[in-house]
Amino acid sequence: MKNPYDVLRAKEQELIKVRKEMDALRIAARLLGAEDKSAGEVCQPLTRVVEMP
């Protein structure tokens, strides 16, 4: 049986990694939105974030 503290620590590390990936995706989405606007296309901004438990 796994130590619950080790499992918790691993899950917390995974959560930190996912949050960093989400931040990177938000930055990329903003950059892509800026490129689309400069090309004449209208891009809908991300206005809603759904957090999962």
Secondary structure, 3 states (H helix, E strand, C coil): CCCHHHHHHHHHHHHHHHHHHHHHHHHHHHHHHHHHHHCCCCCCCCCCCCCCC
